[in-house]
Amino acid sequence: MALATLSLCVLTLTWANLYQVCANRHAVHWNSSNIQ
């Protein structure tokens, strides 16, 4: 049971990381296109 909880936490963190990276990339792209 502890293993399942741990893997669930890891999965959640991984998804959160991926989401943040995608959002940051989009924001950076948007900002650079605005500057130019």
N, C-alpha and C positions, 0 to 999 in steps of 0.2 A: 504493500500500500504506500509506504514512504517513497518507494522508487517511482511509482506512478505519479505521485504528487510532485516529486522532484523533476521528472521529465516534463510534466505539464508546465511547471514554472519555467524551465529552460525553453520550451517551445514558445511560451508567451513572450519571454524576453527576446527571443530570436525574431519573432514577428514584429515586436515593437521596434527593434533595431532596424529591421528592413524597412519598415514604414517610415521611420525617421530619416533614413538615408535617402529614400525616394523623395520625401517631402523637401529635404534640404537641397537635393539636386535640382528639383523643380524651382525652388526659391532662388537658388544661385543663378540658374538659367534665366529666370524672369528678371532678376536684378541686372544681370549683365546686358540683357537685351534692352532694358530700360536706359541704362547708362549710354550705350552706343546709340 
